[in-house]
Amino acid sequence: MITALKVIFSLLFAWMCYVVITTCLQSNLFKEWDFLGSIPWMRATLWDFYANVFVIFIWVCYKEKSIALKILWLILLVTLGSIASCAYVLIQLFRLKPNEGLKELFGKKNG
């Protein structure tokens, strides 16, 4: 199961990096912001995104002891979105010992 999750989150991480980079090369978010902000679904998508950031950040706060790491991950989650989420999960997956599973992934604190 852990190996499958490593593969899945690695693919998601790579895919989101590709999507973000190619989109940045095609369109400037800051030039499009006024137009995008006027679309109701875009506003709903942003609220949805930040609600998900909050949920993931609660898990980060549980897992991490260092306030500096908590702040760093909050900044990364807000600015990079699913790229940071996938990176955080991958880091947690690769920290697991060979005999550990989902219980330790979600429940074991770092440090």
C-alpha positions in Angstrom: 0.0 0.0 0.0 2.8 2.5 0.9 4.6 1.8 -2.3 1.4 2.4 -4.3 0.9 5.7 -2.5 4.5 6.8 -3.2 3.9 6.1 -6.9 0.5 7.9 -6.9 1.7 11.0 -5.1 4.9 11.1 -7.2 2.8 11.1 -10.3 0.4 13.7 -8.9 3.4 15.9 -7.9 4.9 15.6 -11.4 1.6 16.2 -13.1 0.8 19.3 -11.1 4.3 20.7 -11.7 3.8 20.2 -15.4 0.3 21.8 -15.4 1.4 24.8 -13.4 4.6 25.4 -15.4 2.8 25.1 -18.8 0.0 27.3 -17.6 2.4 29.9 -16.4 4.1 29.9 -19.8 0.8 30.4 -21.5 -0.9 32.9 -19.2 0.1 35.5 -16.6 -2.2 35.1 -13.6 -1.6 38.6 -12.4 -2.7 40.1 -15.8 -5.8 37.8 -15.8 -6.7 38.4 -12.1 -9.4 41.0 -12.5 -11.2 38.9 -15.1 -10.8 35.7 -13.2 -12.0 37.3 -10.0 -15.2 38.3 -11.7 -16.2 34.7 -12.4 -18.3 33.2 -9.6 -16.9 29.7 -10.1 -13.4 31.1 -9.8 -14.3 32.6 -6.4 -15.9 29.3 -5.3 -12.7 27.5 -6.4 -10.5 29.8 -4.4 -12.7 29.3 -1.3 -12.6 25.5 -1.9 -8.8 25.7 -2.2 -8.2 27.6 1.0 -10.6 25.3 2.9 -8.5 22.3 1.7 -5.3 24.2 2.7 -6.8 24.6 6.2 -7.6 20.9 6.5 -4.1 19.8 5.4 -2.5 22.5 7.6 -4.2 21.1 10.6 -2.6 17.7 9.9 0.8 19.4 9.4 0.4 21.1 12.8 -0.3 17.8 14.4 2.7 16.1 12.7 5.3 18.8 13.1 6.8 20.0 16.4 8.7 23.0 15.1 6.7 26.3 14.8 9.2 27.3 12.0 8.3 24.2 10.0 4.6 24.8 10.5 4.9 28.3 9.2 7.0 27.2 6.3 4.5 24.5 5.3 1.6 27.0 5.6 3.4 29.4 3.2 4.1 26.5 0.8 0.6 25.2 0.9 -0.9 28.6 0.3 1.5 29.5 -2.5 2.0 26.1 -4.2 -1.3 24.4 -3.5 -1.4 20.7 -4.5 2.3 20.7 -5.4 3.1 21.4 -1.7 0.4 19.0 -0.5 1.9 16.2 -2.6 5.4 17.1 -1.5 4.4 16.9 2.1 2.7 13.6 1.8 5.7 12.2 -0.2 8.1 13.3 2.5 5.9 11.6 5.1 5.7 8.4 3.1 9.5 8.3 2.6 10.1 8.8 6.3 8.2 5.6 7.2 10.2 2.6 8.3 9.7 -0.6 6.2 7.3 -2.1 8.8 5.1 1.1 9.2 1.9 1.7 7.4 -1.1 4.1 7.1 -1.5 4.3 10.9 2.0 5.7 11.3 1.6 7.9 8.2 -1.3 9.7 9.6 -0.8 9.4 13.3 2.9 9.4 14.1 4.3 12.8 14.9 7.6 13.9 13.4 10.8 14.6 15.3 
